[in-house]
């Protein structure tokens, strides 16, 4: 049985302040937890799971890091509307500064946690290992961001451009996703560059667009006003990156 203190401590990790103070965060659900436990066990501090999950995953990680809990206890620990068998508390991932990377994403004020996490997952799918974030982006370890990445959070290096000077120092070509650029469909494949993706409602800030080597757009065939930022990222990467 978990103590009230332990439950309160895990619940506190829903807040950025406590994640920053402790260097810890929470991931939930069988799929993401299984992948993190299998491939990144060193980051796991403690895993809390119902009896069924513990039995099905015997030997996955060191038993000393597993606490069996009741469904009621799991519900109290969970930051989701519907708790799902297992929760893990992990140390934040070590992030290396990008050293001469060939291709990166630069996210400008992506504030929706689901969008942000999905973009990280898309970056992982396309082999983009570094994502740079402006100050206004969501917190990487927000529970909804973590959930949306589906373990890609452990493979993609996410950096925050705190002084917003990073882009000024780069010599790679810069491609801005805008509504008025050149159609991405016929664009030549590239091997290096920086793709700028803007805020869900406002798009890219003018000062960032001005730094672009080229503006790109996804031609609109219907009547929708805009595309979801994550969807747009996936479409552009699928047409832009060389195989």
Secondary structure, DSSP 8 states (H G I E B T S, - for coil): ---HHHHHHHHHTTSHHHHHHHTEEEEESHHHHHHHHHH-GGGEEEEEE-HHHHHHTTTSS-GGGEEE--HHHHHHH--SSS--SEEEEEE--------S-SEEEEESS---HHHHHHHHHHHHHTT--EEEE-TTS--TTSHHHHHHHTTGGGTSEEEE-TTS-TGGG--S-EEEEEEEEEESTT---BSSEEEEE-BTTTBS-HHHHTT-SEEEE----SS-S---HHHHHHHHHHHHB--
